[in-house]
């Protein structure tokens, strides 16, 4: 009977002892898995937030590139208009010089009077051209400032995007954890 009791104790006691030892190990494993799942979830949320930020930045970057292109085109157009105004101004100045030379050699008083009227008209046109040139110079300056401003905004967006890409490429910065 002792042997039977001992055998019963061994048969039923061992699994109970084994079950008692396995429970803490399973609990620790489950706790570790739960912690890992939470960390993965947090990493995923951080990654998704960064992807959303990257998409927003890309959209803003595209919009800003259009603004820079538009400002650049405006500056080019303004410079073209300025060059045209300067050509007109030089032409009028040359015309005045030619008329004055002709006036000094002309002996006929009627012709001199006509030449003087033409000189006065062309001088008036030259003054108007000078005014237009001044306006174009001011517009050119404003267009340059606008282009610089838009380019600066574009550079800042590019820097932000570069930083975000750098952070996405470095897993240790994604969640603040040290990679394993």
Residue pairs with C-beta under 8 A, 6 or more apart in sequence:
39 175
39 177
42 175
43 174
43 175
43 177
46 174
46 175
47 168
47 174
50 164
50 167
50 168
50 174
51 168
53 164
54 161
54 164
54 165
54 168
57 157
57 160
57 161
57 164
58 161
60 157
61 154
61 157
61 158
61 161
64 150
64 153
64 154
64 157
65 154
67 150
67 153
67 154
68 147
68 150
68 151
68 154
70 150
71 143
71 146
71 147
71 149
71 150
71 151
72 147
74 143
74 146
74 147
75 140
75 143
75 144
75 146
75 147
78 136
78 139
78 140
78 143
79 140
81 136
81 139
82 133
82 136
82 137
82 139
82 140
85 129
85 132
85 133
85 136
86 133
88 129
88 132
89 126
89 129
89 130
89 133
92 122
92 125
92 126
92 129
93 126
95 122
96 119
96 122
96 123
96 126
99 115
99 118
99 119
99 122
100 119
102 115
103 112
103 115
103 116
103 119
106 112
106 115
167 173
167 174
168 174
171 179
172 178
172 179
